[in-house]
């Protein structure tokens, strides 16, 4: 997936509300609002993704452990509240992001690994 010469997908992201705390995800894990996880219908379960908020140049690494409801076709990802807080998107609710899988072999979790996914 490469758009405009940059890997990944571009689109809208939202976040899970606190009402999902403790519910089972598609992987069978219990959802935890503070874990850096996400729901996406566009990437395989278990994929580690870099999620970059374009208007603030903030980037987070998440693991896909759930699927999105079919009615959310315009969104490419729903992140946990912990990720939403980190990316400063709680007040906005929905923000524009670029999402890309982490490069093979990256174990680092910081901004370096996150930014490298888009190179």
Secondary structure, 3 states (H helix, E strand, C coil): CEECCEECEEEEEEECCHHHCCCECCCCCECCCCCCEEECCCCCCCCEEEEEECCCCEEEEEEEEECCCCCCCCEEEEECHHHHHHCCCCCCCCEEEEEEECCCCCCCCCHHHHHHCCC
